[in-house]
Amino acid sequence: MKDVIKTLHVDLGARSYPIYIGAGLLSNADLLRQHIQGQQVLVVTNTSIAPLYLAKVMNSLAGLQAESLILPDGEAHKTLATVNLIFDKLLASRYNRTTTLIALGGGVIGDMTGFAAASYQRGVNFIQIPTTLLSQVDSSVGGKTGVNHPQGKNMIGAFYQPQCVLIDTDSLSSLPPRELSAGLAEVIKYGLLGDADFFAWLEQNIDALLSLQQAPLVHAIYRSCEMKAEIVATDEREKGCRAWLNLGHTFGHAIETHQGYGHWLHGEAVATGMVMAADLSMRMGWLEQENLTRIADLLERAKLPTIAPADMTEDDFISYMSVDKKITDGRIRLVLMKRLGEAFVTSDFDAKLLQQTLQVHLED
């Protein structure tokens, strides 16, 4: 068994929990079981992850009343109807309030399982075991759970914290290159919103991350989780600085919703959204052109798109952005950058400059 490499904590008082980062954690039964409070466990995963990792997790649960539920894979299935399958299983097996749900998979599984845990009998424990880079550095940490609606992404959900997050870096070896790149978009986001030195480190190490070199990978995951944990501890329910984590997301969610969930990966849409946010920040006179170029270059080196889908229009963007969760009193609020490494939330931007940004990034 390999040793845990890194541990950090999300400090939320009575709801605090650890994040474990290392290789081989899926086989570490002692680490997992110390966070299971009762005898009943339901592991929720999907058709892609189950053949790879479900047996390891179930072996760690030997002796408990442990079952599994395998859901269809993909963002298109992140719906209330799919979550209801989790409730069906829990009720059919007579799971009680001491149940622990384990989310084994990417962000879609994590969000749906967490939402089910928040709702079942008004709240049961759950554990996050994220198996994609995107979920490891973003969605598994911080307690955001929920599902999509045809009119908007993540519009139905709850804030509900896990008992722990187990990040096994070995799981990334089975990740398709496109999924790895999508996760790197969220890693790069942390450099843009709060750590210019980390962004510069990513410029130097992006090739090592793409080739899954262990030491750089652990550092990137740890720093990303560390930054998110600090922000969540300060603003758990996104009343202030936690909104910085949505850098690029208002533009990106518009792309995902227009294209149909799953056609563009979340990280791909966020990558394009971050370039658009950087472009608007530059037009507003905050971000230097040189840094806009650096941002686009790094995302492209990470094999991510930086131009919006050809079939989208300015009206499409404005329409979907107007249904975003960050809308306040009918005004679109965007996460922009005062400079590289310093994000902020504002509705005080020039609509004509936003139009220029949309025009530039809708060009073929």
N, C-alpha and C positions, 0 to 999 in steps of 0.2 A: 504494500500500500504506500502511496506517495504522501508526503507530508503536505499539510496546508501551508501555502506560501504566504498569504496575506489575510488579515482579518481587520475589519473596521466596523463601526457601529453607526446606526442611524439613531440619534439622540432625541427621543420623543417621550421622555418621562416613562410612565408605566407602559407605553406602547413601543419602547425602544427595542431594537433587534440587531443582531449581527449580520454582516455580509462576509461570507467566506469565499476566498478566491484562490484557486490552486488546481493542480492536475490530479486526477484520480478521485475526486470527491464523490462521484456517483457510487463508488464502491465502499465509501466510508460509512458503515452502518451506525457506528457509535455517534458520529457527528449528526446524522440525520435524526436518529431516534431520541436524542436528548431534547428535541424540539417538538415531539409528539406527546400530547398530554393524556390522551385516552387510548383505547384499544382499537377504535374504528378509524380506518384510513381509506380514502379513495384517491387513487392516482389518476389524474385527468391528463391525457396526452392526445396525440393525433396520429393519423395513419403513416406519416413520414417518420416520426420520432419513435414510435412504439417498437418497430423492429430493431432499432439501434440501441436503445437505452432502457426500455421498460423492464426487461428481465433483471438488470442490475439493481434498479430501485426496488423492485418487488422482493428480490433476495434480501435486501437490507431490512425488509419489513416482516421477515419470517417470524411467526408466532403471534402476530397481530391479526385482527379481522381486517385484512387488506384486500381490496379489490381494485380493478382498473376500469377505466372508461376510455375508449378510443374514439375520438371525434374526427370528422373530415378536416383536412388541412386547408388553410388558406384564409385570407382576409375576407373573402366573400361569405364565409361561414360565421363571421363574428356578429351574431345576431341574437335576439331574444329567443328565437326558436331553438337555436343550438344550446344556449344556456339552459333551456327547459329540459333538454336531454340529461343534463347533470342533475337537475332536481328530480327527474323521473327515476334515475338510478339511486339517488340517495333515499328517496321514499320507498322504492321497491325493496331495498335492502334494509330498511328500518334503521337508518343512521340517525343518531341522536345528537344532542348538543355538545358532546365530548368529541365529536368527529373532527379529524384533521383532513383537509383537502390538500393534495400536493399537485401543483401545476408543473408538469414536465413538458417543456417545449418552448416555443418562441413567445413573442409578445401577445399574439392572439389568444393562445392557450392561457397565458398568465392573466390577461385582462378578464377573460370569461370566467376562469376558475376563481379568481379573486372576487368578482362580482357575485358569483354563486355563493361563495363563503360568506360574504357580507349579508346576503339575503336569506340563506337557509336558516330556518328557525331563529331569524333575526341576528345571526352572526355566529359562525364557527371558525375555528382556527384554520389557517392555511400556510403552506410553505411554498416558496418560489424556487424552482430549479430551472433556470433559463438555459436554453441550449443554443441560442443564436447570439451573435455579438451584439446586435441591436437590443435584444431584451436584457442581456447581461449589463450593459452600461446605461440603460434607460428605463424601460417599462417595468422591470422587476423590482426596482427600487423606488420607494416613495408612496406606495399605496393607492395609486390611481387604478381603478378597475372599471370595466364597462364594456359596452357593445356599440356598434355603429347603427345608424338609421339611414334609410335611403336619402334623406334630406341633409344629413350631416354626420361627420365622423366623430365617434366617441361622445355623442350627445346624451347617452343614457348610461349612468354608472354611479359609483360611490367611491369615496375615499375610505380605504380599508387596508390596514397595514398587515404584512405577513409576520409569522413568527421568526423567520430567518430567510436569507437568500443564500443558496449554495451555487456558486459559479465554478463549474468544472471546465477548465480551459481545454481539456481533451475533446470535449464535445464539438469544438470548432473545426476539428479535422475532417468532419463529415459535412461541413457546411459548403454548399455550392458557392463558387466565386461571386456570383451576383449578390447572394445574401451576405457574404462577408463585406463586400463593398457597401451595401446598405447599412450595415452596422457601423462602418467607419464614418459615415455621415454624422451619426450622433456623437462619436468620439471627437470629431473635428469641431462639432458645435460647442463643446466645452471650452476649447481653446478660444473660440470667437467670443463667447459670452462672458468669460471671466478670467482667462489665463493666457496672455499673449506668449509667455515663455513656453507653455505647453503646446501652443500652436506652432511655434518655431521648432520645438522638438519633433512634432509630427511631420513637419516638412523634411526633417533629416531622417526620419525613421519610417515613412509611409511604405517603402518597399519591403522593409523587414516585417511590418505588420501584415502586408498582403501575402507574404510567404510564411506566416504563422510562426515566426521565431518567438520562442517562449518568453524570454526575458522582456523584450519590448512589449509583447502582448499583455503580460501581467501588469507591467507599468501603466499601459494605456487604460486597461480596465480599472485598475485601482484608482488612478487619478480621476477618471470619469465618475466612478462611484463615490469617491471622496467628495468631489465637488457637488454632486447631486445630494448626497447625505447632508452636507452643510446647509444647502439651500432649503431642503425639506425640513430640517430641524428648525430653521428660522421661520418658515412659512408653509406649514403642512397643507393648508387648504387653498393655496394659490390666491391669497389676498394682496400679495405684494411681489417680492423678488422671485418667487417660484415661477412666475409668468416668464421670466427670462429663459427658462428651459424650453419655451415655445418658439425660440428663434427659428425663423424659416417655416414654422408650422402653419401659420395662417395661409400663406401662399401654397404650401405643400398639401394641406388638407383640401384646398380647392382643386388641386390637380387630382388627388386620389378620388374625390367624390365625383368629379366630372368623368374621369376615365373608367370608373367602376372599380370598386375595392379589389385590389390584388393585381390589377393590370400594371400599375406602377407600384413597386415596393415602397413602403413608408419611407425608408431611408433615401431612396431615389428622389421621391417628391420633396423631402426635406432639404436635400442637397440643392436642388433647383431653387427651392424657396429661400434658402440662405443666401444664394447669389443675388436673388431679387431683393431681399432685405438689405444686403450690402450695397447694391446698386442704388436703392432709394436713399440709404444713409449717405452715400457719396453725393447724390444730387442735392440733398439737403445741406451739404457743406460740412458734414461731420467726418466721414471716412475718406481717407486719401485714396486717389485713384490707384496708387501703387499697391495698397493693401487690398483693394477690390480685386486687382489682378492676381495677387498672391492667393486669395481665397478661391477664386475660380480655378487657378492652376492646381492647387492642392486637391480639390474635389475631382478634377479631371484625372489627376495622377492616381486617385483612389478608384478610378473607373466608374465615376458617377456622372449623371447628366447634369447639365447646367442651363439648358434651354427648355422651356415649357413645351408640352405636346402641340404639334402643329395644328390640331383641330380645335384648340381652345381659342376663345376670343377675349377681348377686354371685358365684355359684358359677362362672360362666363365667370371670370375671376371675381369681379365685383359682386355678382349674385351669390356665389358660394362663400366668399369672405364675409358677406353680410349675415351669414347664419353661424358664424364662428362663436365659440363659447366666450371669447374675450370681448364681444360686443358690449358696450356700456352706453345706455341711453341712446341707442340707435347709431352710435359712432363706432367705426372700425378702429380697433386698437392693435397696433403692430409692435413687435419686438424689433427694434432697430439698434444700431451701434453708434455710439459716440466716437469710438475709435476701436481698433483691433483689441479684443480682450475686455471690452466694456459695453455691455448691452443695457438697454432700458426699454420700458414700455411707454408708448405714447399714442395718442390720437391726434396730436398736433403736428400733422405733416401736410404738405401741399398736395392737394388732389391732382393738380396738373402734373406734378413731378411723379406721382404714383402712376399716372397714365403713361408718362414717358417710359418708366421702368417696365410696365406691362408691354408696351409696344416693342421695346428692344428685345425682350425675352420671348416674344411670340414670333419673332422672325425665324424663317427657315435657316 
